[in-house]
Amino acid sequence: MSTVALLASFPESLINFRGPLIELLRARGYRVVACAPHAPPQLLDKLARLGVAFHSAEIERNEIAVFRDLLYAWRIYVWLGRARPDFLLAYTAKPVIYGLIAARVAGVAKRCALITGLGYALTGESPKRRMLAWIVGRLYRVALRNCTCVMFQNPDDLALFKARRLLPAGSRTVVVNGSGVDLQRFGPRQLPGEPIFLLIARLLRDKGVREYADAARVVKSRYQGARFQLAGWIDTNPAAIDKAELEHWVAEGLIEYLGPLDDVGPALAAARIYVLPSYREGTPRTVLEAMAMGRPIVSTDAPGCRETVVDGDNGFLVPAKNVPALAQAMERFILQPGLIAPMGRRSRQIAEAKFNVHKVNEVILQTMGLKPGPLPA
């Protein structure tokens, strides 16, 4: 029995983003092992029920810490030596960088990277972030020499990696449609009557959270009945929104903060319009879930985000970091409520045609060189 190893920086992503992929691998007869930082007991139970052998390896996600990063690479090397997988799929920055190098040394035959977005390290214009991008770029360049294939979630990220010469000559690259969405779990829901807008994201500046609050202030000054909900957790990332600023928005009456959610389905069902003013994404999973549930989208004309919205068809695209344009786009749904239902139906149709999780996972498996089979019902 061949073994597939998954390497991640968020343990929850193994269920939330890779759960259907794990189920497909198990159904095809593969043994699955996974590694991520410390997982809570309830997550370990879910992974065990899927037949996944889990290994914990701590990681410093938000900065380059040479000693701890080398220790993380060593732990991955030891884990791979014990698990002896035939295939490795690593995603997010440090698992890709250190996981691929460790896998090469450990003798893993097929080593695949999934670039799920550029993250803090490769974006931003400050001198500190440019220096960080230079360092991380060179780490990527070394790591991807050890790679069998590299998958991207949008063509802009692929173009950037090529422009910065982070990919070795002749490397095999594929663009996949994000992580896909479970069309049965996130089925169409009846639209509520109230004008409720929703953003679900880590509370980072780069997710456009501050623009969302500022645009809410503009819209609520004209339409007191409009509601703006926000879900997500305050991160340790250097670009995190300060807790005091979040509390100020809530006290001002701009934002209804829902906290971090284990299940986003009820919040999406209660909203009429989904909003993601992010500066850049891989392909945003929450947008796909909102589309599958039949919600129109307001997002930015930015890498990853533009893959989900046909402007004027299933929602509106606005320039990133542009509060007046974001407020105007949201206001259109208040002034023209007749747009909401047909745009929501188009979101569902696009999700069915382009982002079915089973079709996306089939492309991932074929790119990795894993055996094909019938798609799940």
N, C-alpha and C positions, 0 to 999 in steps of 0.2 A: 504494500500500500504506500503510495507516494504521500509525502507530507508537505503542506503549504504553511509557511510562517507569515504572520501579519505583525507588523511593527508600527506602533502608533505613539503619539505623545499625549493623547487624551484617552483614558480607558473607556469612557462612555461612548466614544466614537465607534468602538468595536461592535456595539449593539445598535446605536442610533444610525450610523452611516454604513457599517459593514455587515450588519445582521443578515440581510438577505443574501449577501455574497457568501457568508459562512454557511448558511443553509444550503445554498447551491453547491458549494464545494463538498459538503458532507453527503448530499444526495448523489453526487457523482463519484463517491467512493474515496475521497481524499481525507486523510487525517489532517486536522487543523490545530496549530499551536499559535499562541499570540503573546505579545509582550507589550506592556505599557507601564506607566507609573502606577502607584498603589491604587487598587480598585476596591470599592466598598463591598461588604458581604453580599448585598442584593445583586450587584453586578456580577460578582463571581458565581452566584447561583444561576443567573441567566446564561452565562458563558458555559457553565457545566452542563446545563440542560441542552445546549447546542452541541455538546461534545467537544468543547474547546479546552485544551490544556493551557492554562494561563500562567505566565511568569511575570513578576514585577521587577521593574528596573527604573529607578528614579532618574529624573531628567531636569535640568535647569532650562526651562522653556524660553525665558525672556531675556537672556543675556549670554554672551560668550564668556564662559568660566572654564579656563583651560584645564585645570586639574579635574573638575567635576565632569567636564565633557569627555576627557580621556578615560575617566573611570566608567562613565556610561558606555563608551565604546567597548571597553574591556568586558563589562558585564554582558553586553550583547554578544560579543565573541564567545564567551563562556556558555551562554544560553544556547547559541546556535550549535556549538560543538556538542552539547548534550542532546538537543532536539534532533539534530541531523536532518534538517528539512531539505527537500529537493528544490523548492521554490521559495523565494522571499518576495513579499510585497510590502514596501515601506512607504509611508505617506506622512506628510508634514516635514518641516525642514530638518531638524536634528535626526529623527529616525532615518530619513533619506541619506543624509551626509554620513553619519557615523555607522548606520546600519549597513549601508552598501560596502563600506570599507571593511567592516568586521566580517561581513558575509564572504567577501572575496578571500580574506585570510582563512576563514573557517572552511572554505571549500564548498560553499553552496553553489550548485550548478547554475540555477536561473535566478537572477537578481533584478527585480523590477522596481521602478520608482513611480509613484503617483504624485504629481505636483498639484496640490489642492488649493494653491494660491501662493502669493509671494510673501505675505505676512509683513511684520514690522521690519524685518531685517533688510529686505530689498526694496522698500518703498520709503518715500519721504525725501525732503530736500534739505534738511538741516545738515550742518557739517558732521555732526555725530552720526547721523543715519547714513550719510554718504560713505563715511569711513566704515561703518558696519556693513554696508552693502558691498564694499570692496573686499572685505575679509570673507564674508559669507559667499560671495561669488567665487572666490578662489577655492573655498572648501567644496562648493558644488562641483567645480571643474574637476577636482581630484576625485570626488566620490563617483561622479557619473562616468568616469573611465572604467569603473568596475561594474557597469550596469548592462544588463541584457536588453532592456527596453525602458523608455521613459514615456509616461502618459501624462497629458496635460488636460485640464478641464476647460480651457478656452484657447482660441488661437492666438490671442494677444500675449499670453504667458509664454507660449512656444516661441513666438517671434522675438520676445525680449531675451529669452535664453539663447537664441541663435545670435541676436545682435551683440550680446555681451560675450559670445564665444564660450558659453558654459557647457555646451554639448560637444563631445568628441566627434571628429569627422566620421560620417557614415553611421552615426548612431540611429537606432530604430526609434522613431517617435510616433505617437498616435494622440489625437485629440478625442476625448470621450465626453459625453454629455453629462458632466458633473458626476454626482454620486447616484443620480436617479431618484425616483420617488415611488413609494409603494402606493399604487393607484387604488388598491382595495382599502388599505388602512386609512388613507386620506381621500375619501370619496366626497362627492359634491354634498354640500350642506345648504340648507335654506338661508337666504340672506336676512340678517336682522333689519329691523326698521330704522334704528338709530344710525346717524353718521358716525360710526366708530372706526378710527384708524388704528393700525397696530404695527409696531416694529418689534421684532424679536432678534436680539443680537447680543454678543458680548458687549459690555458697555465701554466701547473704545471710541476715541475721536475718529479713527479711520473708518468706522462703520456709519459715520454721519449722524451719530446720536445727538450731537449738539445742534446740528442743522435741523434735525427733526423737532427738537424743543423750540428752537427759534421760529421755525415755520408754524408750529402749533400756536405760538403767541400771536402771530400775524392773523391766522385764520380765526382763532377764538375771539380776537378783538372785533371781528365782524359777525361771527356766528357762535353765540354763546353755547348753543346746543351741541356743537361738535366736540367729540371726545377723542383723546389721543392716549393710547395705551402703549406701554413699554414693558417688555419682558427680557430678562437676561441677568447675568451676574457681573459684579464688579471684578475686573481681572487684575492680575499683578503686572500686566504688560505696561511698559512705560507710557503707552498712549491711552491708558485707562482714564475714564471719566472719574472725577473725584466724587466721593460719596456725598460731600457737602453740597456740591453742585446739583446732584440728583435730588437731594432732599429739598433744595431751594425750588426746583421745578415743581415738585409735588406740592410744597407749601403754597406756591403761587397759583396752583390750580391748573397748570398747563398739562401735566402728565399724571396719568394713573399708572403707578408702578406695580406690576404684577409679580415682581421678583423672578428668581430663576424657576423654570418650569421643567419638570420631568416629562410631562406630556403636553405638547403644544397644541394638540388637536382642539380642545375646548376653547382656547383663546382665539384660534383661527376661526372657529365656527361662530364665535360671538362678534367678530369684526366684519365690517363691510368692505374695507379696502386695506390691502397690505402695502406697507411702505418700507423700502430699504434704500436710504440715501448714501450707500457705501462709496468709498473712494476707489476700491478695487476688490474683486473677489476671484475665487476659482470659478465655481458656479454656485451661487448661494442656495443652500439646501432649504432654508425656510421659505424662500420665494417659490421653489418647486412645490413645497407642501401646500402653500397658499393657493397656487395655481390649480393643483389637483383638487382642492376643495371648492374651486369655482369662484375665486376672488380676483378682482382686477388688481393690477400692480402699479405702484408708482416707484420707480427706481431711477438710477443714474445711468447716463450714457457713458459707462465706464467698463473696463475689461471685466468679463464675467457677468456683470449685471445686464449688459446689453444682450447677452445670449438668451435671456428669459422673456424679454418684452419686445413685441412689435409695436412701435409707437403708434398710438391711435387705434390699435386693434384689440389688445388685451390689457392696455394700460397706457401709461405715459412715461417717457424717458426725459430726464432733466439733466442739466450739467451738474457735475459733482461740485460741492461746496457753494451752491447757489441757493440761498434761502428764499429770495423772491420767486424764483422759478419753481421751487419745491412747493411753496405755499400756494402758488397759482394752480399747479397741477392738482393738489388736493382740493382746492376750492372748486375746481371744475366739477368734481363729483357731488358737491353740495348744490351747485347751481344747476347741474344737469343730472339728476339722479337716474334718469332713464338710460344713462350710459352703463350703469353698474352691472345689471344683470347680463346684457349681451357680452360685455367685456369679460365678465366672470366665466361665461360659457366658453368663450374663446380661450381663456387661460386653461380650462380643463382640456379642451381639444388639443392644445399645444403640448400639454403635459402628457397626454396619451400618445401623441404621435412621436414626440422627441425624447421624453425623459422617463419612460417606463423603466423602473429599476432593473427588471429582469433583462431587458434588452441592453442596458448599459453594462450590467455585470457580465453578460455574454461576450461583449466586446473586450472587457478586461481579461476574462479568462482566455479568450483566443489570442490576445496580444501577449499574454504570459506563456503561451504554448501549452495550455491545459486542454484536456480533451473536451470537445463540444458535446452537446446533447440537446434534448427538447427543452424549450422554455417552460418554466412553471406556469400553471394556469392563472 
